[in-house]
């Protein structure tokens, strides 16, 4: 306390000046309407700028939450697309209901680990068995096909990326619907894959869209990429071609895990047929 009094006494002239200056400004602004308005406007401008900066900072910090919500909304909208339903005309004859029955559902997930520069690239996502994720489910993004779930824990899953030497699934040319098999190219380029074993009756062209076929894990028509090179061919009845991928794997942030509600029924029936065939043989 003694030191404070010494400090005030030492600089008393400065403090008196400060008090008189503030008092003068208050009186000047209070009894002069023009100056008062100017002072209020200046104060409002400063306050507005502070609020604007604060709002920008708050919006930036909440971007993660906004992105999560947008991804959830996209998943809900994707589930309502026509490609997520199948037509059951028999059901229409039996009940008064729509012939379009839900086949695909989507679970949004955030990418928390990803690689693109290896021979066998994988992606880790923040959804697991607690969210209904199971092995062998397809994974897509807003741009197209991403890969297949290969491992699942309670809260996380490992996805075998399309950029993996073991990845292989049915795809087709969008224009004439001729099927082939999509595989990652051998040159380790994360932008290029190969569409192989396409019947040579097909007439593909540069820039033609390549999509998931009805025999894949994905809804029919999900983009894979576009034909970028027609020169690579095999002999006989089949063609190979390069495909520039739709997905930029180096920038993946959100993906959608595809649940095919009819997959178990189809798999069980095919296994039953296989067992019966083995018994016959």
C-alpha positions as a Markdown table, in Angstrom:
| # | Residue | x | y | z |
|---|---|---|---|---|
| 1 | Unk | 0.0 | 0.0 | 0.0 |
| 2 | Unk | 2.9 | 2.3 | 0.9 |
| 3 | Unk | 4.5 | 1.7 | -2.5 |
| 4 | Unk | 1.2 | 2.5 | -4.3 |
| 5 | Unk | 0.9 | 5.8 | -2.4 |
| 6 | Unk | 4.5 | 6.7 | -3.4 |
| 7 | Unk | 3.8 | 5.8 | -7.0 |
| 8 | Unk | 0.7 | 8.0 | -7.1 |
| 9 | Unk | 2.5 | 10.9 | -5.4 |
| 10 | Unk | 5.4 | 10.6 | -7.8 |
| 11 | Unk | 3.1 | 10.7 | -10.9 |
| 12 | Unk | 0.3 | 12.8 | -9.5 |
| 13 | Unk | 0.6 | 15.3 | -12.4 |
| 14 | Unk | -0.1 | 12.6 | -15.0 |
| 15 | Unk | -3.1 | 11.2 | -13.1 |
| 16 | Unk | -4.6 | 14.7 | -12.7 |
| 17 | Unk | -4.1 | 15.4 | -16.4 |
| 18 | Unk | -5.8 | 12.0 | -17.2 |
| 19 | Unk | -8.8 | 12.8 | -14.9 |
| 20 | Unk | -9.2 | 16.3 | -16.4 |
| 21 | Unk | -8.9 | 15.0 | -19.9 |
| 22 | Unk | -11.6 | 12.4 | -19.5 |
| 23 | Unk | -13.9 | 14.9 | -17.7 |
| 24 | Unk | -13.4 | 17.4 | -20.5 |
| 25 | Unk | -14.3 | 14.7 | -23.2 |
| 26 | Unk | -17.4 | 13.7 | -21.2 |
| 27 | Unk | -18.6 | 17.3 | -20.9 |
| 28 | Unk | -17.7 | 18.1 | -24.5 |
| 29 | Unk | -19.7 | 15.1 | -25.8 |
| 30 | Unk | -22.6 | 15.5 | -23.4 |
| 31 | Unk | -23.4 | 19.2 | -24.2 |
| 32 | Unk | -22.6 | 19.2 | -28.0 |
| 33 | Unk | -25.0 | 17.1 | -29.9 |
| 34 | Unk | -22.9 | 16.8 | -33.1 |
| 35 | Unk | -19.8 | 15.6 | -31.2 |
| 36 | Unk | -22.0 | 13.3 | -29.1 |
| 37 | Unk | -23.4 | 11.7 | -32.2 |
| 38 | Unk | -19.9 | 11.4 | -33.7 |
| 39 | Unk | -18.6 | 9.8 | -30.5 |
| 40 | Unk | -21.5 | 7.3 | -30.4 |
| 41 | Unk | -21.0 | 6.4 | -34.1 |
| 42 | Unk | -17.3 | 5.9 | -33.6 |
| 43 | Unk | -17.9 | 3.8 | -30.5 |
| 44 | Unk | -20.5 | 1.7 | -32.4 |
| 45 | Unk | -18.1 | 1.2 | -35.3 |
| 46 | Unk | -15.4 | 0.0 | -33.0 |
| 47 | Unk | -17.8 | -2.3 | -31.2 |
| 48 | Unk | -19.2 | -3.6 | -34.5 |
| 49 | Unk | -15.7 | -4.4 | -35.7 |
| 50 | Unk | -14.9 | -6.2 | -32.5 |
| 51 | Unk | -18.1 | -8.2 | -32.7 |
| 52 | Unk | -17.5 | -9.0 | -36.4 |
| 53 | Unk | -14.0 | -10.4 | -35.7 |
| 54 | Unk | -15.3 | -12.4 | -32.7 |
| 55 | Unk | -18.1 | -13.8 | -35.0 |
| 56 | Unk | -15.6 | -14.8 | -37.6 |
| 57 | Unk | -13.4 | -16.5 | -35.0 |
| 58 | Unk | -16.5 | -18.3 | -33.6 |
| 59 | Unk | -17.6 | -19.4 | -37.1 |
| 60 | Unk | -14.1 | -20.7 | -37.8 |
| 61 | Unk | -13.9 | -22.7 | -34.6 |
| 62 | Unk | -17.4 | -24.2 | -35.3 |
| 63 | Unk | -16.5 | -25.3 | -38.9 |
| 64 | Unk | -15.9 | -28.9 | -37.7 |
| 65 | Unk | -19.4 | -29.1 | -36.2 |
| 66 | Unk | -20.9 | -27.6 | -39.4 |
| 67 | Unk | -19.0 | -30.0 | -41.6 |
| 68 | Unk | -20.2 | -33.0 | -39.5 |
| 69 | Unk | -23.8 | -31.8 | -39.8 |
| 70 | Unk | -23.5 | -31.3 | -43.5 |
| 71 | Unk | -22.1 | -34.8 | -44.0 |
| 72 | Unk | -25.0 | -36.2 | -42.0 |
| 73 | Unk | -27.5 | -34.3 | -44.1 |
| 74 | Unk | -25.8 | -35.5 | -47.3 |
| 75 | Unk | -26.1 | -39.1 | -46.0 |
| 76 | Unk | -29.8 | -38.7 | -45.4 |
| 77 | Unk | -30.4 | -37.1 | -48.8 |
| 78 | Unk | -28.3 | -39.9 | -50.5 |
| 79 | Unk | -30.6 | -42.5 | -48.9 |
| 80 | Unk | -33.5 | -40.8 | -50.6 |
| 81 | Unk | -32.0 | -41.0 | -54.1 |
| 82 | Unk | -33.7 | -43.3 | -56.6 |
| 83 | Unk | -30.5 | -45.4 | -56.8 |
| 84 | Unk | -31.0 | -46.3 | -53.1 |
| 85 | Unk | -34.3 | -48.1 | -53.8 |
| 86 | Unk | -35.2 | -51.2 | -55.8 |
| 87 | Unk | -38.5 | -51.8 | -57.6 |
| 88 | Unk | -40.7 | -54.6 | -56.4 |
| 89 | Unk | -43.7 | -54.8 | -58.7 |
| 90 | Unk | -45.0 | -57.9 | -57.0 |
| 91 | Unk | -45.4 | -55.9 | -53.7 |
| 92 | Unk | -47.6 | -53.5 | -55.5 |
| 93 | Unk | -50.1 | -56.2 | -56.4 |
| 94 | Unk | -50.2 | -57.5 | -52.9 |
| 95 | Unk | -50.3 | -54.3 | -50.9 |
| 96 | Unk | -51.2 | -50.7 | -51.4 |
| 97 | Unk | -47.7 | -49.4 | -51.1 |
| 98 | Unk | -45.0 | -47.8 | -53.3 |
| 99 | Unk | -43.0 | -50.2 | -55.5 |
| 100 | Unk | -39.8 | -48.5 | -54.5 |
| 101 | Unk | -38.4 | -50.2 | -51.4 |
| 102 | Unk | -35.3 | -49.0 | -49.5 |
| 103 | Unk | -32.2 | -51.0 | -50.3 |
| 104 | Unk | -29.3 | -48.8 | -49.3 |
| 105 | Unk | -28.6 | -46.8 | -46.2 |
| 106 | Unk | -25.6 | -44.5 | -45.5 |
| 107 | Unk | -23.6 | -43.9 | -42.3 |
| 108 | Unk | -21.4 | -40.8 | -42.4 |
| 109 | Unk | -17.9 | -41.2 | -41.1 |
| 110 | Unk | -14.8 | -38.9 | -40.7 |
| 111 | Unk | -11.5 | -40.0 | -42.1 |
| 112 | Unk | -8.9 | -40.0 | -39.3 |
| 113 | Unk | -6.0 | -41.7 | -41.1 |
| 114 | Unk | -5.3 | -42.2 | -44.8 |
| 115 | Unk | -2.4 | -43.2 | -47.1 |
| 116 | Unk | -2.0 | -42.8 | -50.9 |
| 117 | Unk | 1.6 | -43.5 | -51.5 |
| 118 | Unk | 1.9 | -47.2 | -50.7 |
| 119 | Unk | 1.1 | -50.3 | -52.7 |
| 120 | Unk | -1.6 | -51.3 | -50.2 |
| 121 | Unk | -3.3 | -48.1 | -49.0 |
| 122 | Unk | -5.9 | -48.1 | -46.2 |
| 123 | Unk | -8.2 | -45.6 | -44.6 |
| 124 | Unk | -9.2 | -45.4 | -40.9 |
| 125 | Unk | -12.7 | -44.0 | -40.2 |
| 126 | Unk | -14.3 | -43.0 | -36.9 |
| 127 | Unk | -17.3 | -45.4 | -37.0 |
| 128 | Unk | -17.4 | -49.0 | -36.0 |
| 129 | Unk | -19.7 | -51.8 | -34.9 |
| 130 | Unk | -21.5 | -49.5 | -32.5 |
| 131 | Unk | -22.7 | -47.6 | -35.5 |
| 132 | Unk | -23.7 | -50.7 | -37.4 |
| 133 | Unk | -20.6 | -51.0 | -39.5 |
| 134 | Unk | -19.7 | -54.5 | -40.7 |
| 135 | Unk | -16.9 | -56.1 | -42.7 |
| 136 | Unk | -17.3 | -56.0 | -46.5 |
| 137 | Unk | -19.5 | -52.9 | -46.6 |
| 138 | Unk | -18.8 | -50.5 | -49.4 |
| 139 | Unk | -17.5 | -47.0 | -48.8 |
| 140 | Unk | -18.1 | -44.0 | -51.0 |
| 141 | Unk | -17.7 | -40.2 | -50.9 |
| 142 | Unk | -19.5 | -37.3 | -52.6 |
| 143 | Unk | -17.1 | -37.8 | -55.5 |
| 144 | Unk | -17.4 | -41.6 | -56.0 |
| 145 | Unk | -16.2 | -45.0 | -54.9 |
| 146 | Unk | -13.7 | -45.1 | -52.1 |
| 147 | Unk | -13.2 | -48.8 | -51.0 |
| 148 | Unk | -14.4 | -51.7 | -48.8 |
| 149 | Unk | -14.5 | -52.2 | -45.0 |
| 150 | Unk | -12.1 | -54.9 | -44.0 |
| 151 | Unk | -11.7 | -54.6 | -40.2 |
| 152 | Unk | -14.1 | -53.3 | -37.6 |
| 153 | Unk | -13.8 | -52.5 | -33.9 |
| 154 | Unk | -16.4 | -50.8 | -31.6 |
| 155 | Unk | -15.6 | -47.3 | -32.6 |
| 156 | Unk | -13.3 | -47.5 | -35.7 |
| 157 | Unk | -13.1 | -49.3 | -39.0 |
| 158 | Unk | -10.3 | -50.0 | -41.5 |
| 159 | Unk | -11.2 | -49.5 | -45.2 |
| 160 | Unk | -9.2 | -51.1 | -48.0 |
| 161 | Unk | -8.9 | -48.2 | -50.3 |
| 162 | Unk | -9.4 | -48.5 | -54.0 |
| 163 | Unk | -5.7 | -47.7 | -54.0 |
| 164 | Unk | -4.9 | -51.2 | -52.9 |
| 165 | Unk | -3.5 | -54.1 | -55.0 |
| 166 | Unk | -6.2 | -56.4 | -53.6 |
| 167 | Unk | -9.1 | -54.1 | -54.4 |
| 168 | Unk | -11.3 | -55.5 | -57.3 |
| 169 | Unk | -15.0 | -55.1 | -58.0 |
| 170 | Unk | -17.5 | -54.9 | -60.8 |
| 171 | Unk | -17.7 | -51.7 | -62.8 |
| 172 | Unk | -19.2 | -50.7 | -66.1 |
| 173 | Unk | -19.1 | -48.1 | -68.9 |
| 174 | Unk | -21.9 | -45.7 | -68.3 |
| 175 | Unk | -23.0 | -45.3 | -71.9 |
| 176 | Unk | -23.5 | -48.9 | -73.2 |
| 177 | Unk | -23.5 | -50.6 | -69.7 |
| 178 | Unk | -20.8 | -53.1 | -70.6 |
| 179 | Unk | -19.2 | -54.5 | -67.5 |
| 180 | Unk | -15.6 | -55.0 | -66.5 |
| 181 | Unk | -13.5 | -55.2 | -63.4 |
| 182 | Unk | -11.9 | -52.1 | -61.8 |
| 183 | Unk | -8.4 | -52.5 | -60.3 |
| 184 | Unk | -5.7 | -50.1 | -59.2 |
| 185 | Unk | -3.1 | -49.4 | -61.9 |
| 186 | Unk | 0.4 | -50.9 | -61.5 |
| 187 | Unk | 2.2 | -47.5 | -61.7 |
| 188 | Unk | 1.2 | -46.5 | -58.1 |
| 189 | Unk | -0.4 | -43.3 | -59.4 |
| 190 | Unk | -3.2 | -42.4 | -56.9 |
| 191 | Unk | -5.2 | -40.8 | -59.7 |
| 192 | Unk | -5.4 | -43.8 | -62.2 |
| 193 | Unk | -6.9 | -47.2 | -62.1 |
| 194 | Unk | -7.6 | -49.9 | -64.8 |
| 195 | Unk | -10.9 | -51.2 | -66.1 |
| 196 | Unk | -10.1 | -54.7 | -67.4 |
| 197 | Unk | -11.9 | -57.6 | -69.0 |
| 198 | Unk | -14.4 | -55.4 | -70.9 |
| 199 | Unk | -16.0 | -57.3 | -73.7 |
| 200 | Unk | -14.5 | -56.1 | -77.0 |
| 201 | Unk | -18.0 | -55.4 | -78.3 |
| 202 | Unk | -17.9 | -52.2 | -76.2 |
| 203 | Unk | -17.1 | -48.9 | -77.9 |
| 204 | Unk | -15.6 | -46.8 | -75.1 |
| 205 | Unk | -14.5 | -43.3 | -75.7 |
| 206 | Unk | -12.1 | -40.9 | -74.0 |
| 207 | Unk | -13.9 | -39.1 | -71.2 |
| 208 | Unk | -16.7 | -41.7 | -70.8 |
| 209 | Unk | -17.9 | -42.2 | -67.3 |
| 210 | Unk | -17.1 | -45.4 | -65.5 |
| 211 | Unk | -19.5 | -46.3 | -62.7 |
| 212 | Unk | -20.2 | -49.1 | -60.2 |
| 213 | Unk | -22.3 | -51.9 | -61.7 |
| 214 | Unk | -25.3 | -53.7 | -60.3 |
| 215 | Unk | -23.0 | -56.6 | -59.3 |
| 216 | Unk | -20.8 | -54.6 | -56.9 |
| 217 | Unk | -21.1 | -53.6 | -53.3 |
| 218 | Unk | -22.2 | -50.1 | -54.2 |
| 219 | Unk | -25.4 | -48.6 | -55.5 |
| 220 | Unk | -25.5 | -48.8 | -59.3 |
| 221 | Unk | -24.2 | -45.7 | -61.0 |
| 222 | Unk | -21.9 | -44.4 | -58.3 |
| 223 | Unk | -19.0 | -42.7 | -60.2 |
| 224 | Unk | -15.5 | -44.3 | -60.3 |
| 225 | Unk | -13.8 | -42.2 | -62.9 |
| 226 | Unk | -13.5 | -41.5 | -66.6 |
| 227 | Unk | -11.8 | -43.3 | -69.4 |
| 228 | Unk | -8.4 | -41.6 | -70.1 |
| 229 | Unk | -6.5 | -44.1 | -72.3 |
| 230 | Unk | -7.8 | -46.7 | -74.8 |
| 231 | Unk | -4.5 | -47.9 | -76.1 |
| 232 | Unk | -4.0 | -50.7 | -73.6 |
| 233 | Unk | -5.7 | -53.9 | -74.9 |
| 234 | Unk | -5.5 | -57.6 | -74.3 |
| 235 | Unk | -5.8 | -60.2 | -77.0 |
| 236 | Unk | -9.0 | -62.1 | -77.7 |
| 237 | Unk | -12.4 | -61.0 | -76.6 |
| 238 | Unk | -11.5 | -58.4 | -73.9 |
| 239 | Unk | -10.3 | -54.8 | -73.6 |
| 240 | Unk | -8.4 | -53.0 | -70.9 |
| 241 | Unk | -8.4 | -49.2 | -70.4 |
| 242 | Unk | -7.0 | -46.6 | -68.1 |
| 243 | Unk | -9.5 | -44.7 | -65.8 |
| 244 | Unk | -8.8 | -41.4 | -64.2 |
| 245 | Unk | -10.4 | -41.7 | -60.7 |
| 246 | Unk | -13.2 | -39.3 | -59.6 |
| 247 | Unk | -12.0 | -39.3 | -55.9 |
| 248 | Unk | -9.0 | -37.3 | -54.9 |
| 249 | Unk | -7.9 | -39.7 | -52.1 |
| 250 | Unk | -5.3 | -37.2 | -50.8 |
| 251 | Unk | -8.1 | -34.8 | -49.7 |
| 252 | Unk | -10.7 | -37.2 | -48.2 |
| 253 | Unk | -12.3 | -35.9 | -45.1 |
| 254 | Unk | -15.8 | -37.5 | -45.0 |
| 255 | Unk | -17.1 | -40.8 | -46.4 |
| 256 | Unk | -20.3 | -42.8 | -46.4 |
| 257 | Unk | -20.5 | -46.4 | -45.4 |
| 258 | Unk | -23.1 | -48.2 | -47.5 |
| 259 | Unk | -25.5 | -50.7 | -45.9 |
| 260 | Unk | -27.2 | -52.9 | -48.4 |
| 261 | Unk | -30.3 | -54.1 | -46.6 |
| 262 | Unk | -30.7 | -57.0 | -49.0 |
| 263 | Unk | -27.1 | -58.2 | -48.9 |
| 264 | Unk | -27.6 | -60.9 | -46.2 |
| 265 | Unk | -30.6 | -62.4 | -48.0 |
| 266 | Unk | -28.6 | -62.6 | -51.2 |
| 267 | Unk | -25.5 | -64.0 | -49.6 |
| 268 | Unk | -27.4 | -66.6 | -47.7 |
| 269 | Unk | -29.2 | -67.7 | -50.8 |
| 270 | Unk | -26.0 | -68.0 | -52.8 |
| 271 | Unk | -24.3 | -70.0 | -50.1 |
| 272 | Unk | -27.3 | -72.3 | -49.9 |
| 273 | Unk | -27.1 | -72.8 | -53.7 |
| 274 | Unk | -23.4 | -73.5 | -53.5 |
| 275 | Unk | -23.9 | -76.1 | -50.7 |
| 276 | Unk | -26.6 | -77.8 | -52.7 |
| 277 | Unk | -24.4 | -77.9 | -55.8 |
| 278 | Unk | -21.5 | -79.4 | -53.8 |
| 279 | Unk | -23.9 | -82.1 | -52.5 |
| 280 | Unk | -25.0 | -83.0 | -56.0 |
| 281 | Unk | -21.3 | -83.2 | -57.2 |
